[in-house]
Amino acid sequence: MAQFGNQDFGTWGGVSVNKEVADDLEIDADFQVRTDDNSTRLDQCFLDLGAKYKVNKYFRTGISWRPRMTNNWSGYAFAKSTIP
């Protein structure tokens, strides 16, 4: 997010893979990268792993797990996960 007077430029890219493993079950994986400091420094990485299950034609459920690695200026660290 740009702020007034800040001329920093960052990029955000990613790739996703989805696979239906059974008639009612699908798994997916997403990997995303964010940069900052005029796109010269890695800021954050995300790996999102999930599964979706179709119970019937009216109800679908799913679960996912998303670890995140952040740059804290002295090295990279995994961010704490929270469950709402």
N, C-alpha and C positions, 0 to 999 in steps of 0.2 A: 504494500500500500504506500503510495507516495504522500509525502507531507510537504507543506509549503516550505520552499527553500532547500529541499532535499532533492538532489539530482541523481539519486541512485537508481539503477536499472536492474531488474531481476527477471529470470525466466522460470517457467514451470512446465515440466513435461512429464509424460508418463506412458505406460503401456498396460493393456489389460488382456487377460486370457480367460475365456469362459468355456466350460465343457459340461455337456449333459452326460452324466455317468449312468443314469437309469431313466425310465420314463418320467418319474416325478422328482428326480434329484439332480441339481445342477451345482457345480463347484466353480469358484472364480478366484482369480488372483490379480491384484493391481499393484503396480510399482510406480511411484511418483518421486520426482526430484525437484527441489526448489533451489534456486541460486540467488545470491545477492551481491552487493559490492560490484555493481556494473557487470553482473553475470560472470565474475571471475572467481567466486568462492561458493562452495557447496554450503547451503544453509540447512536444509532438512531433507530427509529421505523417509518415505512411507512404504510399508508393505502391508497390503490389506488382503487377508485370506478369508474366504467365506463359503457358505453353502446355503442353498435354498431348497426347500421341500414343498411340493404341492400336495396338500392333504386331500383336497377335493377341488372342484371347479370354482368354489366360492372362497376357499381359505388357503393361504400360502404362508409359510413361516421361514425364517432364516436366522443365521448367526454369522458374525464375522469377528475377526481379531485383527487389530491394527497397531503393530509396534511402530514407533517413530524414533528416528535418530536425529538429534539436533546438534548444531555447531554452537558451543558455548564459548567461543573465542580462544579457549585453551586446549581444545580438542573436541572430539565427538563423544556424545553420551546418549544413551537411550532414555527417552522421556518416560516418566512414570505413567502407567496406564490407569485410567479410572473407569469405573463401571457406574453408570448413572442409576 
